[in-house]
Amino acid sequence: MPDRRGSHRLAPARTVAPPEDPEAPREESEPQASNKGAVKRTAATPTVEVPLNGKAGENQSLSKYIQTRFEQCSRSQKDVAQYIVDHLDEAAFQTAEELARRANTSSSTVVRFSQALGFEGFPELQAAAREEYRRVHAGPAPAANGSSTPLFSLDQTEFEAALAADHLNVEETARKVSRESVDALIDAVVSAEKVLVAGTDQMAFFASYLRHLLMLLDLRVDVVASPSQEALSRLGRIDEGTLVIGLSAGRPHPLVVRAMKLARHRKARTAAVTDATLSEVAKLAQIKLYYSSNSPAYVRSHAALLSLIQALAYGVYSRDSAQYEDRIKAFRLK
C-alpha cells in the first residue's frame, strides 16, 4: 500500500513532462530542458548565417546582418542597431553599459538586442563585432617615414583623447562621403527656390549656422528648430520648389521626420545629413550625407558635421564665385 500511494503522488509529475511551449515543435536545435530560452534564440541561426560566438558568417558580416534584421527590432533596439553599425570600433571594445549610454538606452536593451540576433548575450555579439573590426582594419603595415604617427602618446589625457577622436572623425567622414552625393546636394541648393533646414535640440545650432552661411550668398533659407507655431507655418509653405534638409544625430526628432515626410508628399527635394546610416531621416531623403560622430566624451562629436556644413557652403559659393563676391566683401567689412 505505501508503494501505491507513493506512485500515486508521482503521477501528476508525469503529466507535466510533455512540453506545453508552442515554440517547441518549431525548434530546429536539439531541445535542452535546462536552457530552453537559448534554444529559441538560436533556432533560426543556421538559415541566415548569423555571426555566432565571435565568428562571422561566411557570406554576411555582423553589420550586414543587423541591417537585414533592423525592421524587426523594437524602437529602443533600433537605437542600439544604428549605433553598432555606425560605430563598430566602439561597440567592439565597450561594455554593455557604455554602449547603452552612447545609444541613449539601457544595458538590458543591449542584452535583449544581442539575444534577438541569435547570440547568447552581449559578449558573443561583441566578439563578432571585434572579428569584423579586425577584418575591416586589416591592411598593410604603416610606412616607416612616420606619416602614421599618432597625434598623442599612448597615455592620452581625456582632453587629448577627445581631440584625437575629432581628428579621426573628420578624416573618416572625408573618406566615406560620396562626391556624387555632395555635387547633387550643391546642385539642389543652387537650383532651389528656397531652402528649409530642419534640426532640433543640438542640431538647431548647425541648422542656424547653415542658414547663416547660405544667406550670405543671398539664398532664401528658413530654419525649423522647434514645434512652435511659426515653425509649423514654415512647414506649411513647403512646395515643389523647396529643398528640405534634415539634420539628425542618432534617433531623429519627430519634427524633423515630419518635415521630411511632408516634403516627400508635396514632391519637394529632400536631403539628409546624419551620423546614422539606418536613420529614418536618411530613408526619407533623396540625397544623403553621412558624418562620423565617435567620441570618448559623454556627448557625440560634431566636429565632422561642422566641417561638412562649411565645405557644403563653400561648394555652393564656388559654383558662381563672381556673383557672390560682392556680398562676401560687404560682410567682411562689417
C-alpha positions as CSV (number, residue, x, y, z in Angstrom):
1,M,0.0,0.0,0.0
2,P,2.7,2.6,0.8
3,D,4.2,1.9,-2.6
4,R,0.9,2.5,-4.4
5,R,0.5,5.8,-2.6
6,G,4.0,6.8,-3.5
7,S,3.5,6.1,-7.2
8,H,0.1,7.9,-7.0
9,R,1.8,11.0,-5.8
10,L,4.3,10.9,-8.6
11,A,1.6,10.5,-11.3
12,P,1.0,14.3,-11.7
13,A,4.7,14.8,-12.4
14,R,4.4,12.6,-15.5
15,T,1.5,14.6,-16.8
16,V,3.7,17.8,-16.8
17,A,6.6,16.1,-18.7
18,P,5.3,16.8,-22.3
19,P,6.3,20.3,-23.4
20,E,3.5,22.8,-23.5
21,D,5.6,25.5,-25.2
22,P,4.0,26.2,-28.6
23,E,7.5,27.1,-29.9
24,A,8.8,23.6,-29.2
25,P,7.6,21.9,-32.4
26,R,9.4,24.6,-34.5
27,E,12.8,24.1,-32.8
28,E,15.5,23.1,-35.2
29,S,18.1,22.7,-32.5
30,E,18.3,19.9,-30.0
31,P,16.0,20.7,-27.1
32,Q,17.5,21.1,-23.7
33,A,15.3,21.3,-20.7
34,S,17.7,23.5,-18.7
35,N,18.3,26.1,-21.5
36,K,15.0,26.4,-23.4
37,G,15.5,30.2,-23.9
38,A,18.8,29.8,-25.6
39,V,17.4,27.2,-28.0
40,K,14.7,29.5,-29.1
41,R,17.1,32.3,-29.8
42,T,19.5,30.2,-31.8
43,A,16.9,28.1,-33.7
44,A,17.0,30.4,-36.8
45,T,20.7,30.9,-37.0
46,P,21.6,28.2,-39.5
47,T,19.3,29.5,-42.2
48,V,20.6,33.1,-42.1
49,E,24.2,32.5,-41.2
50,V,24.1,34.7,-38.1
51,P,27.6,35.6,-36.8
52,L,27.8,33.4,-33.7
53,N,30.3,33.2,-30.9
54,G,32.5,35.8,-32.3
55,K,32.8,34.2,-35.8
56,A,31.1,36.0,-38.6
57,G,29.2,34.0,-41.2
58,E,30.8,33.2,-44.5
59,N,28.6,35.5,-46.6
60,Q,27.4,38.0,-44.1
61,S,29.1,40.4,-41.6
62,L,27.6,41.5,-38.3
63,S,26.8,44.9,-39.7
64,K,25.0,43.5,-42.8
65,Y,23.1,41.0,-40.7
66,I,21.9,43.8,-38.3
67,Q,20.7,45.8,-41.3
68,T,18.7,42.9,-42.6
69,R,17.0,42.4,-39.2
70,F,16.6,46.2,-38.5
71,E,12.9,46.5,-39.2
72,Q,12.1,43.6,-36.9
73,C,13.7,45.4,-33.9
74,S,11.8,47.5,-31.3
75,R,12.3,51.2,-31.2
76,S,14.9,51.1,-28.5
77,Q,16.7,48.2,-30.1
78,K,16.9,50.2,-33.3
79,D,18.9,52.8,-31.4
80,V,21.4,50.1,-30.5
81,A,21.4,48.7,-34.0
82,Q,22.1,52.1,-35.5
83,Y,24.9,52.8,-33.1
84,I,26.7,49.4,-33.6
85,V,26.5,49.7,-37.4
86,D,27.9,53.2,-37.5
87,H,30.3,52.9,-34.5
88,L,31.7,49.4,-34.9
89,D,35.0,50.3,-33.3
90,E,33.3,51.5,-30.1
91,A,30.9,48.6,-30.0
92,A,33.7,46.1,-30.3
93,F,35.5,47.3,-27.2
94,Q,32.9,49.0,-24.9
95,T,30.9,47.4,-22.1
96,A,27.2,46.9,-22.5
97,E,26.7,49.8,-20.0
98,E,28.9,52.1,-22.1
99,L,27.2,51.1,-25.3
100,A,23.8,51.7,-23.8
101,R,24.7,55.2,-22.7
102,R,26.0,56.0,-26.2
103,A,22.8,54.7,-27.8
104,N,20.6,56.5,-25.2
105,T,19.0,53.3,-23.9
106,S,19.5,50.7,-21.1
107,S,22.0,47.9,-20.8
108,S,19.1,45.4,-20.6
109,T,18.0,46.6,-24.1
110,V,21.5,45.9,-25.4
111,V,21.4,42.4,-24.0
112,R,17.9,41.7,-25.4
113,F,19.0,43.0,-28.8
114,S,22.0,40.6,-28.7
115,Q,19.7,37.7,-27.9
116,A,17.2,38.8,-30.6
117,L,20.0,38.4,-33.2
118,G,20.7,34.9,-32.1
119,F,23.6,35.4,-29.6
120,E,23.6,34.1,-26.1
121,G,24.3,37.5,-24.8
122,F,26.3,40.7,-25.4
123,P,29.8,39.2,-25.0
124,E,29.1,36.9,-28.0
125,L,27.8,39.9,-30.1
126,Q,30.9,41.9,-29.1
127,A,33.2,39.1,-30.1
128,A,31.6,39.1,-33.6
129,A,32.0,42.9,-33.7
130,R,35.7,42.6,-32.9
131,E,36.1,40.0,-35.6
132,E,34.5,42.3,-38.2
133,Y,36.6,45.2,-36.9
134,R,39.8,43.3,-37.4
135,R,38.8,42.3,-40.9
136,V,37.9,45.8,-41.9
137,H,41.1,47.4,-40.4
138,A,43.4,44.6,-41.6
139,G,45.8,46.3,-44.0
140,P,49.5,46.9,-44.9
141,A,51.9,47.9,-42.1
142,P,52.3,51.6,-41.6
143,A,55.0,53.4,-43.6
144,A,58.4,53.8,-42.0
145,N,58.5,57.6,-42.7
146,G,56.5,58.3,-39.6
147,S,53.4,59.6,-41.6
148,S,51.1,57.4,-39.4
149,T,52.5,58.6,-36.1
150,P,49.6,59.2,-33.7
151,L,48.8,62.7,-32.6
152,F,49.4,62.0,-29.0
153,S,51.2,59.4,-26.9
154,L,49.5,56.2,-25.7
155,D,48.9,57.7,-22.2
156,Q,46.4,60.2,-23.5
157,T,44.6,62.6,-21.3
158,E,40.8,63.0,-21.6
159,F,41.4,66.3,-23.5
160,E,43.8,64.7,-25.9
161,A,41.6,61.7,-26.5
162,A,38.6,64.0,-27.4
163,L,40.8,65.9,-29.9
164,A,42.2,62.7,-31.4
165,A,38.6,61.4,-31.9
166,D,37.6,64.6,-33.6
167,H,40.6,64.4,-35.9
168,L,39.7,60.8,-36.8
169,N,36.0,61.7,-37.4
170,V,36.9,64.4,-39.9
171,E,39.2,62.1,-41.7
172,E,36.7,59.2,-41.7
173,T,33.9,61.5,-43.0
174,A,36.2,62.8,-45.8
175,R,37.0,59.2,-46.9
176,K,33.4,58.0,-46.8
177,V,31.5,60.9,-48.2
178,S,30.4,60.4,-51.8
179,R,31.4,63.1,-54.3
180,E,28.3,62.4,-56.3
181,S,26.1,63.0,-53.2
182,V,27.9,66.2,-52.4
183,D,27.5,67.5,-56.0
184,A,23.9,66.5,-56.0
185,L,23.2,68.5,-52.8
186,I,25.1,71.5,-54.0
187,D,23.1,71.5,-57.3
188,A,19.9,71.1,-55.3
189,V,20.8,74.1,-53.1
190,V,21.7,76.3,-56.0
191,S,18.6,75.4,-58.1
192,A,16.0,75.5,-55.2
193,E,13.7,78.5,-55.0
194,K,14.0,78.2,-51.2
195,V,15.8,76.0,-48.7
196,L,14.3,74.8,-45.4
197,V,16.7,73.3,-42.8
198,A,15.2,71.2,-40.1
199,G,17.2,70.4,-37.0
200,T,16.2,70.4,-33.3
201,D,18.0,70.3,-29.9
202,Q,21.7,70.0,-30.6
203,M,21.1,70.1,-34.3
204,A,19.4,73.5,-34.1
205,F,22.7,75.3,-33.8
206,F,24.0,73.6,-37.0
207,A,20.8,74.3,-38.8
208,S,21.1,78.0,-37.9
209,Y,24.8,78.1,-38.9
210,L,24.0,76.5,-42.3
211,R,21.3,79.1,-42.8
212,H,23.7,81.9,-41.9
213,L,26.3,80.6,-44.5
214,L,23.8,80.3,-47.3
215,M,22.1,83.6,-46.6
216,L,25.5,85.3,-47.0
217,L,25.2,84.1,-50.6
218,D,21.7,85.8,-50.9
219,L,19.8,82.5,-50.8
220,R,16.3,82.1,-49.3
221,V,16.7,79.9,-46.3
222,D,14.4,79.1,-43.3
223,V,15.0,77.0,-40.2
224,V,12.7,74.7,-38.3
225,A,14.2,74.1,-34.9
226,S,11.2,73.8,-32.6
227,P,7.5,72.9,-32.8
228,S,6.4,76.5,-32.5
229,Q,3.6,78.0,-34.4
230,E,5.9,79.9,-36.6
231,A,8.0,76.8,-37.4
232,L,4.9,74.9,-38.3
233,S,3.7,77.6,-40.6
234,R,7.1,77.3,-42.4
235,L,6.4,73.6,-42.9
236,G,3.0,74.6,-44.4
237,R,4.8,76.6,-47.1
238,I,6.8,73.7,-48.4
239,D,6.2,73.2,-52.2
240,E,7.8,71.6,-55.2
241,G,10.4,74.4,-55.4
242,T,11.6,73.8,-51.8
243,L,14.7,71.9,-50.8
244,V,14.3,70.4,-47.3
245,I,17.5,69.4,-45.5
246,G,17.1,67.3,-42.4
247,L,19.9,67.3,-39.7
248,S,19.9,64.5,-37.2
249,A,22.2,62.7,-34.7
250,G,21.1,59.3,-33.6
251,R,17.4,59.0,-33.3
252,P,15.8,61.9,-35.3
253,H,13.4,64.2,-33.7
254,P,9.7,63.6,-34.7
255,L,9.6,67.2,-36.0
256,V,12.4,66.5,-38.5
257,V,10.8,63.3,-39.6
258,R,7.5,65.2,-40.1
259,A,9.3,67.8,-42.2
260,M,10.8,65.1,-44.4
261,K,7.5,63.2,-44.9
262,L,5.7,66.4,-45.7
263,A,8.3,67.3,-48.3
264,R,8.0,63.9,-49.9
265,H,4.2,64.2,-50.0
266,R,4.5,67.6,-51.7
267,K,7.1,66.5,-54.2
268,A,9.9,68.7,-52.8
269,R,13.5,67.7,-52.9
270,T,14.9,66.2,-49.7
271,A,18.4,65.8,-48.3
272,A,19.7,64.3,-45.0
273,V,22.9,65.0,-43.1
274,T,23.1,62.4,-40.4
275,D,25.5,60.2,-38.4
276,A,23.3,57.1,-38.6
277,T,23.1,55.2,-41.9
278,L,19.9,53.5,-40.7
279,S,18.2,56.7,-39.7
280,E,14.6,57.3,-40.6
281,V,15.5,60.7,-41.9
282,A,18.1,59.1,-44.3
283,K,15.4,56.7,-45.6
284,L,13.1,59.6,-46.5
285,A,15.9,61.6,-48.2
286,Q,16.8,61.6,-51.9
287,I,20.3,62.9,-51.1
288,K,22.2,61.5,-48.2
289,L,25.4,62.7,-46.5
290,Y,26.9,60.8,-43.5
291,Y,29.4,62.0,-40.9
292,S,31.2,60.3,-38.2
293,S,30.5,61.2,-34.6
294,N,32.6,58.9,-32.5
295,S,33.7,60.4,-29.2
296,P,35.1,59.2,-25.8
297,A,33.2,62.0,-24.1
298,Y,29.6,62.0,-22.8
299,V,28.2,63.6,-26.0
300,R,28.6,62.9,-29.7
301,S,31.3,64.6,-31.6
302,H,30.1,67.1,-34.2
303,A,33.4,68.3,-35.5
304,A,32.9,66.4,-38.8
305,L,29.4,67.8,-39.1
306,L,30.7,71.4,-38.8
307,S,33.4,70.7,-41.4
308,L,30.7,69.2,-43.7
309,I,28.4,72.2,-43.4
310,Q,31.2,74.7,-44.1
311,A,32.5,72.6,-47.1
312,L,29.0,72.4,-48.4
313,A,28.5,76.2,-48.3
314,Y,31.9,76.7,-49.9
315,G,30.9,74.3,-52.7
316,V,27.8,76.4,-53.3
317,Y,29.9,79.6,-53.4
318,S,32.3,78.1,-55.9
319,R,29.6,77.5,-58.4
320,D,29.4,81.2,-59.1
321,S,32.0,83.0,-57.0
322,A,31.9,86.1,-59.1
323,Q,28.2,86.6,-58.3
324,Y,28.7,86.1,-54.6
325,E,32.0,88.0,-54.2
326,D,30.5,91.5,-53.6
327,R,28.2,90.2,-50.9
328,I,31.1,88.4,-49.2
329,K,33.3,91.5,-49.3
330,A,30.5,93.6,-47.8
331,F,30.2,91.0,-45.0
332,R,33.9,91.0,-44.3
333,L,33.9,94.8,-44.0
334,K,31.3,94.7,-41.2
